[in-house]
């Protein structure tokens, strides 16, 4: 069980500011008149002490209090260009940022939870005892902002006033980090005190890139102090390691859901998107998928796109499942984003009108951003994250596989800005879970109970992706959230079971698995590669919309409910004007029973290594395995959906 505010508050200990009077004296000494007046708007004592200790620890030359005004936003953009953290591209409002060659993704081996003695932590998490982290921060973050400007901003992770929104302080010497923050989060400078009072907590994030040299990469640390809800990040610039309101604070929000609001809230690594059904009906989906598994593409398919990465969830007073996107922007992998698969996003990336930060792509001779899979002819030469590049450099791709685009979601044509801003939250009718699975599960299946739905989430597998430095191979990725959950997997499973099983949730969502990655080779096809296409996602979500509203029936199988061919054939024609053959349906939806049982056995064995795991999970595995074995005895190892 996590205990909050236990152990030494490292930021306070290193900064040495103990009282509000000491903090105010420091502010008067270090802030100019303008920024001192700006900080006076913030009156929460704990927040002021956090800011004061960050100043005392990092020793910046100047301090800039960011109010979120248009003038301040423009100032940040100018500072980033002048400092050289970004460079203007050909299209107005578009800029390029390059991270160091060694700093191109989440540094999982240098990311640690700060823990107290005896504190239980996820078996999948890296951890470090408080005293060791304290020593590192004391040595390496004292004076790390010498000669730099510290920027301080106040944000809300979600619409101001929403039940699950949590305020946060962002502190950094990186203008790129702050430019990104303004595109991705709601600046709540004017509402910060009230939001802290409403929620009863806030997160604090302290980052500095330091000298930004390759030789400093071994010193990189990304720390999450769970007890004090404070993050620290040093010697790096990649936003996944430095914009700590994102995955750093997502970790804290997961802690809150597990240990403060168990059964009442969840903090999920999920997109939120809406589909328009018959007669204009809106059905909202939330879906989990590990990085590189189609999460952004799935989110963009919706007629009412809300967000592509995170969701804060709670049970509404009316018994519905409600969610808000803690973000207002997109920090998305750009590889293979093209006009055919992502028309709404490509409009923002290729035409004037949207403010976009590109990172680690190629800049061609016309000063345009280019990336692998963008759909255009490969340029002869340009500049990318490692320096000059030519087409002949076969050992260096023109853009990094984890290159990104950062922009406000409202720039995307199908974004529903009004819904994303609603503090009442969005009613979620469908939950989906996806991974990378070439040979086992069908493209879509729906759980027959809430426990079975939680089990789908607990059983995601995926290949490691370019977003994670130092990982490889096939990974279990329960809920696609385990890289960001510090508590034990047993505790997280309990939080899921308690939430979806809560009697207050009287309007339960459909819970489904999605799989876009079945291959011809694994399913007896004569072709190569994937059985489906990106655009097929429209159909899978469209069928779930109809199923949720009782407008199509499904085939009952041991693993869940699957679509009927006639319904999919009609949807393929009506939705994406594509012929869908029964032969393809058979390949995609046949049960390869030995493969499914092997997957169940793998998950069962892995979960049994965790202490205290609920028997409800193993009961679902056992029930499905027994039914599969009975089906195999009756119909053989490969069972066609027509035979069910």
C-alpha positions in Angstrom: 0.0 0.0 0.0 1.4 3.4 -1.0 1.7 5.9 1.8 1.7 9.5 0.6 4.0 12.2 2.0 6.2 9.5 3.6 10.0 9.9 3.8 12.1 12.8 3.0 10.7 15.3 0.5 13.8 15.4 -1.7 12.9 18.7 -3.5 12.4 20.4 -0.1 15.5 18.8 1.4 17.8 19.8 -1.5 16.3 23.3 -1.9 16.4 24.0 1.8 13.3 26.3 1.9 11.1 25.3 4.8 8.7 28.1 5.4 6.5 30.4 3.4 8.4 33.4 4.7 11.7 31.9 3.4 10.0 31.3 0.1 8.7 34.9 -0.2 12.2 36.2 0.7 13.7 34.1 -2.1 11.1 35.3 -4.6 11.8 38.9 -3.8 15.5 38.3 -4.3 15.3 36.3 -7.5 12.3 37.4 -9.4 11.9 40.7 -11.2 8.9 43.0 -10.5 6.8 41.6 -13.3 7.2 38.0 -12.5 7.0 38.5 -8.8 3.6 40.1 -9.4 2.6 37.2 -11.6 3.5 34.6 -8.9 1.5 36.6 -6.3 -1.7 35.1 -8.0 -0.7 31.7 -6.6 -1.4 31.6 -2.9 -1.3 27.9 -2.1 1.5 27.5 0.4 2.6 24.0 -0.6 2.8 25.1 -4.3 4.8 28.2 -3.5 7.2 26.0 -1.4 7.7 23.7 -4.4 8.5 26.5 -6.7 10.9 28.1 -4.2 12.8 24.9 -3.6 13.1 24.3 -7.3 14.6 27.8 -7.7 16.9 27.2 -4.7 18.0 23.8 -6.0 18.5 24.6 -9.7 19.9 28.2 -9.3 18.7 29.7 -12.6 19.9 33.0 -13.9 16.3 34.2 -14.6 12.8 33.1 -13.7 9.8 33.4 -16.0 6.3 32.8 -14.6 4.1 31.7 -17.5 0.5 32.8 -17.3 -0.8 31.1 -20.4 -1.7 34.4 -22.1 -1.3 34.8 -25.8 1.6 37.1 -25.2 3.3 34.6 -23.0 2.7 31.8 -25.5 4.3 33.9 -28.3 7.2 34.7 -26.0 7.9 31.0 -25.4 7.8 30.3 -29.2 10.3 33.2 -29.8 12.5 32.1 -27.0 12.7 28.5 -28.4 13.7 29.8 -31.8 16.3 32.2 -30.4 17.7 29.6 -28.1 18.0 27.1 -30.9 15.8 24.4 -29.4 13.6 24.7 -32.4 14.0 26.0 -36.0 11.4 27.3 -38.3 10.2 25.2 -41.2 8.8 26.3 -44.6 5.2 26.4 -43.4 4.4 29.2 -41.0 3.9 27.9 -37.4 5.8 24.6 -38.1 9.1 24.0 -36.4 11.6 21.2 -36.0 13.3 20.1 -32.8 16.1 17.6 -32.7 16.9 15.5 -29.7 20.4 14.0 -29.2 21.0 10.8 -31.2 21.1 8.9 -27.9 17.9 10.6 -26.6 15.2 9.4 -29.1 12.8 7.6 -26.8 11.8 6.8 -23.2 14.9 5.8 -21.4 13.4 2.9 -19.5 16.7 1.8 -18.0 17.3 5.3 -16.5 13.8 5.8 -15.3 13.1 5.0 -11.6 10.4 5.1 -9.0 11.7 6.6 -5.8 10.5 4.3 -3.1 10.6 4.0 0.7 12.0 0.9 2.5 9.5 -2.0 2.3 7.2 -0.2 -0.2 5.6 -2.7 -2.7 6.3 -1.8 -6.3 5.3 -3.4 -9.6 7.5 -6.3 -10.6 7.8 -4.6 -14.1 9.0 -1.3 -12.6 12.5 -0.1 -12.0 13.0 1.4 -8.5 15.5 3.1 -6.3 15.6 3.7 -2.6 14.9 7.3 -1.5 18.4 7.8 0.0 20.1 6.9 -3.3 17.8 9.1 -5.4 18.3 11.9 -2.9 22.1 11.7 -3.3 21.9 11.8 -7.1 19.5 14.8 -7.2 21.6 16.6 -4.6 24.8 16.0 -6.7 23.5 16.6 -10.2 20.5 19.0 -9.9 22.1 21.7 -7.7 22.9 24.5 -10.0 21.8 22.6 -13.1 20.1 25.8 -14.5 23.1 28.1 -14.0 23.0 30.6 -16.9 19.6 29.4 -17.9 16.0 30.8 -17.6 13.7 28.7 -15.4 10.1 28.7 -16.7 7.3 28.0 -14.3 3.8 27.1 -15.5 0.5 25.9 -13.9 -1.6 23.4 -15.7 -4.7 21.2 -15.4 -4.6 17.5 -16.5 -8.2 17.6 -17.7 -10.9 20.2 -18.0 -11.0 22.6 -15.1 -13.6 21.4 -12.6 -13.8 17.8 -13.9 -14.0 15.2 -11.1 -10.8 13.4 -12.2 -8.8 16.4 -13.4 -5.6 17.0 -11.4 -3.6 20.3 -11.5 0.2 20.2 -12.0 3.2 22.6 -11.9 5.7 22.3 -14.7 9.2 23.7 -14.1 11.9 23.5 -16.8 14.7 25.3 -18.5 13.7 23.9 -21.9 11.7 26.2 -24.1 10.8 23.2 -26.3 9.3 21.5 -23.2 7.2 24.5 -22.5 6.2 25.1 -26.1 5.1 21.4 -26.1 3.2 21.9 -22.8 1.2 24.7 -24.2 0.1 22.6 -27.2 -0.7 19.5 -25.0 -2.2 20.8 -21.7 -4.6 23.4 -20.4 -2.9 26.3 -18.7 -4.8 26.9 -15.5 -2.7 29.7 -14.0 -5.9 31.7 -13.1 -7.7 28.7 -11.6 -4.8 26.8 -10.0 -5.5 27.6 -6.4 -9.2 26.7 -6.8 -8.3 23.5 -8.6 -5.9 22.4 -5.8 -8.6 23.1 -3.3 -11.2 21.1 -5.3 -9.0 18.1 -5.9 -7.0 18.2 -2.7 -3.7 17.6 -4.5 -1.4 18.6 -7.3 1.7 17.2 -9.1 5.1 18.9 -9.4 7.6 18.4 -12.3 11.2 19.7 -12.4 13.3 19.3 -15.5 16.5 20.6 -16.9 18.4 19.6 -20.0 21.7 20.7 -18.5 24.4 21.2 -21.1 22.6 19.0 -23.6 25.6 16.9 -24.6 25.9 13.3 -25.7 28.6 12.7 -23.1 26.0 13.5 -20.4 23.5 10.8 -21.5 24.9 8.2 -19.0 23.9 10.7 -16.2 20.3 10.9 -17.4 17.7 10.2 -14.7 14.0 10.4 -14.8 12.6 10.0 -11.3 9.0 9.7 -10.0 8.8 10.4 -6.3 5.4 8.7 -5.7 5.1 9.7 -2.0 5.5 13.4 -2.8 4.0 13.3 -6.3 7.1 15.1 -7.7 9.1 14.2 -10.8 12.7 15.0 -11.6 14.4 14.8 -15.1 17.9 15.7 -16.0 20.3 15.8 -19.0 17.7 14.9 -21.7 15.2 16.7 -24.0 13.0 14.0 -25.6 9.5 14.9 -24.5 8.6 11.5 -23.3 11.4 11.9 -20.7 11.0 15.6 -20.0 7.4 16.7 -20.4 6.6 15.1 -17.2 3.0 16.1 -17.0 2.5 13.4 -19.6 3.7 9.9 -18.5 5.3 11.0 -15.3 2.1 12.5 -13.9 0.1 9.7 -15.5 2.0 7.4 -13.1 0.9 9.5 -10.2 -2.7 9.6 -11.4 -2.6 5.8 -11.6 -1.4 5.8 -8.0 -4.4 8.0 -7.0 -6.8 5.7 -8.8 -5.4 2.7 -7.0 -4.8 4.0 -3.5 -7.0 7.0 -3.0 -10.0 6.3 -5.2 -10.0 2.5 -5.6 -13.2 1.4 -7.4 -14.2 5.0 -8.1 -11.6 6.2 -10.7 -9.1 4.8 -13.2 -6.2 6.5 -15.0 -5.7 4.8 -18.3 -3.4 4.8 -21.3 -6.3 5.1 -23.7 -7.6 7.0 -26.6 -11.1 8.6 -26.6 -13.0 8.9 -29.8 -16.6 9.1 -30.9 -18.4 7.3 -33.8 -21.5 8.6 -35.5 -24.0 5.8 -35.9 -27.5 5.6 -37.5 -29.5 8.8 -37.3 -26.6 10.8 -36.1 -26.2 8.9 -32.8 -22.8 9.4 -31.0 -21.1 6.5 -29.3 -17.9 7.2 -27.5 -15.0 4.6 -27.2 -12.0 4.5 -25.0 -9.2 2.1 -26.0 -5.8 0.9 -24.9 -2.9 -0.1 -27.1 0.8 -0.1 -26.5 2.9 2.4 -28.4 3.1 1.6 -32.1 0.0 -0.6 -32.1 -2.4 1.7 -33.9 -3.8 3.7 -31.0 -3.6 7.1 -32.7 -4.9 5.7 -36.0 -7.9 4.1 -34.2 -8.6 7.4 -32.4 -8.4 9.4 -35.6 -11.0 7.1 -37.3 -13.7 8.5 -35.1 -16.1 11.2 -36.3 -15.6 12.9 -32.9 -11.9 12.6 -32.0 -11.1 13.5 -28.4 -7.6 12.2 -27.6 -5.1 9.6 -28.6 -3.2 8.8 -25.5 -4.7 9.2 -22.0 -8.0 9.0 -20.2 -9.1 9.9 -16.7 -12.2 7.9 -15.8 -14.8 7.9 -13.1 -18.4 6.6 -12.4 -20.9 9.4 -13.0 -23.8 10.1 -10.6 -26.1 8.7 -13.3 -24.3 5.3 -13.2 -22.4 5.9 -16.5 -18.7 5.4 -17.2 -17.3 8.9 -17.8 -13.9 10.1 -19.0 -11.9 13.2 -19.8 -8.8 13.5 -21.8 -6.1 15.1 -19.5 -4.6 16.6 -22.7 -5.7 19.0 -25.4 -3.0 18.0 -27.9 -1.3 15.1 -29.7 2.3 13.9 -29.2 2.1 11.2 -31.8 4.5 8.9 -33.6 4.7 10.2 -37.2 6.2 7.2 -39.0 3.8 5.8 -41.6 1.4 8.7 -41.1 0.2 9.5 -44.7 -2.8 10.8 -46.6 -4.4 7.4 -47.2 -4.4 6.3 -43.6 -4.5 9.6 -41.7 -6.2 12.3 -43.8 -7.2 14.6 -40.9 -3.8 14.6 -39.4 -2.0 15.0 -42.7 -4.0 18.2 -43.4 -2.4 19.7 -40.3 1.1 18.4 -41.2 1.2 19.4 -44.8 -0.9 22.6 -45.0 -0.8 26.0 -43.3 -3.0 26.7 -40.3 -1.9 24.4 -37.5 0.9 25.0 -35.1 3.1 21.9 -35.2 6.4 20.9 -33.6 8.1 18.1 -35.6 10.8 16.2 -33.8 13.6 13.9 -35.2 12.2 13.8 -38.7 14.2 14.8 -41.8 14.3 18.4 -43.1 14.7 18.4 -46.8 16.4 21.0 -49.1 13.1 22.9 -49.3 12.9 23.1 -45.5 10.0 20.7 -45.4 9.7 17.9 -42.8 9.9 14.4 -44.2 9.5 11.0 -42.6 9.4 7.3 -43.4 6.1 6.3 -44.8 4.8 9.8 -45.5 3.6 8.7 -49.0 5.9 11.0 -51.0 9.1 10.1 -53.0 12.2 9.9 -50.8 14.3 13.0 -51.1 17.9 12.9 -52.2 19.3 14.6 -49.1 18.5 16.6 -46.0 19.2 17.0 -42.3 18.0 14.7 -39.5 18.7 14.1 -35.8 22.2 12.7 -36.5 23.2 15.4 -39.0 23.4 15.5 -42.8 21.6 12.7 -44.5 21.5 11.3 -48.1 19.4 8.6 -49.7 22.5 6.4 -50.0 22.8 6.1 -46.2 21.1 2.7 -46.0 22.2 2.3 -42.3 20.3 5.4 -41.2 16.6 5.9 -41.9 15.7 9.4 -43.0 13.6 9.8 -39.9 13.8 8.1 -36.5 11.2 5.4 -36.0 10.1 7.3 -32.9 10.0 10.7 -34.5 7.0 12.7 -33.5 4.6 15.5 -34.2 3.1 17.7 -31.5 0.0 19.8 -32.1 -3.2 20.9 -30.5 -6.0 18.4 -31.1 -8.4 21.2 -32.1 -6.4 21.6 -35.3 -7.5 18.2 -36.5 -10.6 18.3 -38.6 -12.6 15.6 -36.7 -11.8 16.8 -33.2 -14.7 17.6 -31.0 -13.4 20.6 -29.0 -16.6 21.2 -27.1 -16.8 17.6 -25.8 -13.1 17.6 -24.9 -13.7 20.7 -22.8 -16.7 19.5 -20.9 -16.0 19.0 -17.1 -19.0 16.6 -16.9 -16.9 14.2 -19.0 -17.9 12.0 -21.9 -20.0 8.9 -21.5 -18.0 5.9 -22.6 -20.0 3.0 -24.1 -17.2 0.8 -25.4 -13.8 -0.1 -24.1 -11.2 -1.7 -26.4 -7.9 -3.4 -25.9 -5.3 -3.9 -28.7 -1.8 -5.3 -29.1 0.4 -6.8 -31.8 -0.7 -10.3 -32.4 0.1 -12.1 -35.7 -1.4 -15.5 -35.1 -3.8 -15.9 -32.2 -6.8 -13.6 -31.6 -9.4 -12.5 -34.2 -9.8 -8.8 -35.3 -12.6 -8.2 -32.8 -14.3 -10.0 -29.9 -16.5 -8.8 -27.1 -16.3 -10.0 -23.5 -19.3 -11.8 -22.0 -18.8 -10.3 -18.5 -17.0 -7.4 -16.8 -14.5 -9.8 -15.3 -13.8 -11.3 -18.8 -13.4 -7.7 -20.1 -10.9 -6.9 -17.5 -9.1 -10.1 -18.4 -8.8 -9.0 -22.1 -7.0 -5.9 -20.8 -4.8 -8.0 -18.5 -3.8 -10.2 -21.4 -2.4 -7.7 -24.0 0.8 -8.7 -25.7 2.9 -6.6 -28.0 6.3 -6.3 -29.6 8.7 -3.7 -28.1 8.6 -0.4 -30.1 10.8 2.5 -31.0 9.3 4.5 -28.1 11.3 2.4 -25.6 15.1 2.5 -25.6 16.8 -0.6 -24.3 13.9 -3.1 -24.9 13.4 -5.7 -27.5 11.3 -8.8 -28.3 7.7 -9.6 -27.5 6.3 -8.2 -24.2 3.3 -8.7 -22.1 1.6 -5.3 -21.8 -1.4 -5.6 -19.5 -3.8 -2.8 -20.3 -1.0 -1.1 -22.3 -0.5 0.7 -19.0 2.0 -1.4 -17.0 5.0 0.8 -18.0 3.3 3.6 -16.2 1.9 1.7 -13.1 4.2 1.8 -10.1 1.9 -0.2 -7.7 1.9 -4.0 -7.8 0.0 -5.7 -10.7 -2.2 -7.4 -8.1 -3.3 -4.0 -6.8 -3.8 -2.6 -10.3 -5.9 -5.7 -11.2 -8.0 -5.2 -8.1 -8.6 -1.5 -9.1 -9.8 -2.7 -12.5 -12.1 -5.3 -11.1 -13.5 -3.0 -8.4 -14.1 -0.2 -10.9 -15.9 -2.2 -13.6 -17.6 -4.4 -10.9 -18.8 -1.4 -8.9 -22.6 -1.5 -8.4 -22.7 2.2 -8.8 -21.9 1.7 -12.5 -25.3 0.7 -13.6 -24.7 1.3 -17.3 -21.8 -1.0 -18.1 -19.7 -0.5 -21.3 -19.0 -3.2 -23.8 -15.5 -4.5 -23.4 -13.7 -5.8 -26.5 -10.4 -6.9 -27.9 -9.1 -5.6 -31.2 -6.3 -7.0 -33.3 -5.1 -5.4 -36.5 -2.0 -7.6 -37.0 -3.1 -11.1 -38.1 -0.9 -12.2 -41.0 -1.5 -14.3 -44.1 1.3 -16.6 -43.1 -0.2 -17.4 -39.7 -3.8 -18.0 -41.1 -3.1 -20.1 -44.1 -3.3 -17.3 -46.6 -1.5 -17.2 -50.0 -0.3 -13.6 -49.6 2.3 -11.9 -47.5 1.9 -9.5 -44.6 -1.2 -8.3 -42.8 -4.7 -9.7 -43.6 -6.3 -6.3 -43.2 -5.7 -2.7 -43.9 -5.6 0.5 -41.8 -9.0 1.6 -43.1 -10.7 -1.6 -41.8 -10.7 0.0 -38.4 -13.8 2.0 -39.5 -15.6 -1.3 -39.8 -14.5 -2.9 -36.5 -15.5 0.2 -34.6 -18.7 0.5 -36.6 -19.7 -3.0 -35.7 -19.0 -2.3 -32.0 -21.3 0.7 -32.2 -24.1 -1.4 -33.6 -23.5 -4.2 -31.1 -23.5 -1.8 -28.2 -26.9 -0.6 -29.2 -28.4 -4.1 -29.8 -28.6 -3.6 -33.6 -26.5 -6.7 -34.6 -26.2 -10.1 -33.1 -23.0 -12.0 -32.4 -21.6 -15.5 -32.5 -20.9 -17.0 -29.0 -17.4 -18.5 -28.7 -15.3 -19.6 -25.6 -13.3 -16.3 -25.8 -16.2 -14.0 -26.3 -18.7 -12.8 -28.9 -17.6 -12.3 -32.6 -19.4 -10.7 -35.5 -21.4 -12.5 -38.2 -20.2 -12.4 -41.7 -23.3 -10.8 -43.2 -23.1 -7.8 -40.9 -19.4 -7.2 -41.6 -19.9 -7.6 -45.4 -22.5 -4.9 -45.3 -20.4 -2.6 -43.1 -17.3 -2.9 -45.3 -19.4 -1.9 -48.3 -21.3 0.9 -46.7 -18.4 2.3 -44.5 -15.3 2.1 -46.7 -16.7 0.8 -50.1 -14.7 -2.4 -49.9 -15.6 -5.9 -50.9 -15.2 -8.3 -47.9 -15.1 -11.9 -48.9 -16.2 -14.8 -46.8 -12.9 -16.5 -47.3 -11.1 -13.5 -45.6 -13.7 -13.5 -42.8 -13.0 -17.2 -42.2 -9.2 -16.6 -42.0 -9.7 -13.7 -39.6 -12.3 -15.2 -37.3 -11.5 -18.9 -37.2 -10.4 -20.0 -33.7 -6.9 -21.5 -33.8 -7.5 -23.3 -30.5 -4.0 -24.4 -29.7 -2.7 -20.9 -30.2 -5.4 -19.4 -27.9 -4.7 -22.0 -25.2 -1.0 -21.3 -25.4 -1.7 -17.6 -24.9 -3.9 -18.3 -21.9 -1.3 -20.6 -20.4 1.4 -17.9 -21.0 -0.8 -15.3 -19.2 -1.8 -17.6 -16.4 1.8 -18.5 -15.7 2.9 -14.9 -15.7 0.2 -13.7 -13.5 0.8 -16.5 -11.0 4.3 -15.1 -10.4 2.7 -12.0 -8.9 1.7 -12.1 -5.3 -1.9 -11.6 -4.2 -3.6 -11.7 -7.7 -7.3 -12.0 -7.6 -8.7 -15.5 -8.3 -11.3 -13.9 -10.5 -8.7 -13.5 -13.2 -7.7 -17.2 -13.1 -11.3 -18.2 -13.0 -11.8 -16.5 -16.4 -8.7 -18.2 -17.8 -9.8 -21.6 -16.5 -13.4 -21.2 -17.9 -12.2 -20.2 -21.3 -9.6 -22.9 -21.5 -12.0 -25.6 -20.5 -14.5 -24.4 -23.1 -11.8 -24.3 -25.8 -10.7 -27.9 -25.0 -14.3 -29.1 -25.2 -14.7 -27.3 -28.6 -11.5 -28.8 -29.9 -12.6 -32.3 -28.9 -15.8 -31.7 -30.8 -14.7 -29.8 -33.9 -10.9 -30.0 -34.2 -8.0 -27.6 -33.6 -9.1 -25.0 -36.1 -12.8 -24.0 -35.8 -14.4 -21.8 -38.4 -17.0 -19.2 -37.3 -19.5 -20.8 -39.6 -19.3 -24.0 -37.6 -20.4 -22.1 -34.5 
